[in-house]
């Protein structure tokens, strides 16, 4: 998403006009009142000629109601209709609520959000920044400078900003624009290219930082609010939707990433911006969107549980700490794939063993991994995340199933960088 903005200008909003309903056809009616036996005669145009009153019949012999009774009835009718109108009006003013229907259709209510979208925005608007870059390029026409744009999230009040590596890749000049309109020159503290994460630093302190949440607590259907800088020109734009899927494994520009999926509107320039939950907590860094004819509502974010340890290491050490690995490649087998792989059970299987410590511990291709340090393993992604929480040199215990028997193997973790080119199959994971 670090690319020159293809739009020279933003089109103006279309003009809107207020459409008024047709004027009602008013035809006032004229009522006349006659004394005597005919009362309230409607003429439709003008007063009817007054007739000579006939003798008043006795009350006991008259088949009609008296004028006094009719007057009282009319007064009561007016009072009743006024009360009924006030009652119905109050019901309508409550937003069309009904006694037997749930009429609260807001996205916040439907997703169980603790805060409204407006409150989430106000809480984080100052923590999300605009990033612009200048990248030197060479061509047959000579040297030039390419302009790029993205977003970032302040994660520390001392001016540390998290973003995507691809937003600042190759940049010689990086400028951060705050919500208050002020711009700051930024330096690169460090980055993890494999996970597409970078950390920048701007001068000063006392900045508003985002509250870090827990992406492992996120569920499909939860509220998701994105704040970023779409098109590189619309900083502070807020869009909302839901979490559409968890642990979505994608290969983006050669990087294997496990991401959150959302239908929140994501556009070029949103990269590195924040994805927030219903509490206003940061749960992901926006990284990619689905594109192409007919593709809508496909946005992706790096889970904060993946990003936070990396960001913390970079802030603490100035660079990314070497990631650990067990020296094996693994893959998932679903119930539907058992026949394809000629196995009896679904689970996480070892494809290849290439680490010296893993070979020494006795791990073999075809082993089904059931536990790591006594905890059940259900997916290759879960196993990878568990190992990456360790450090190089730590020892972990694998429990595997081989030929119907349970086998344990204690493996000392090695540097992941030495295994980076061991497999090219995107369906497999390296650990």
Beta strands, then each sheet from edge to edge (+ up, - down):
strand 1: 31-32
strand 2: 41-42
strand 3: 128-139
strand 4: 142-156
strand 5: 160-163
strand 6: 173-177
strand 7: 183-192
strand 8: 197-202
strand 9: 223-230
strand 10: 234-252
strand 11: 255-262
strand 12: 274-276
strand 13: 282-289
strand 14: 299-303
strand 15: 324-325
strand 16: 328-333
strand 17: 347-353
strand 18: 368-372
strand 19: 375-376
strand 20: 395-402
strand 21: 405-412
strand 22: 414-415
strand 23: 429-430
sheet 1: 1+ 2-
sheet 2: 3+ 4- 5+ 8- 7+ 6- 3+
sheet 3: 9+ 10- 11+ 14- 13+ 12- 9+
sheet 4: 15+ 22-
sheet 5: 19+ 18- 17+ 16- 23+
sheet 6: 19+ 18- 20+ 21-
end
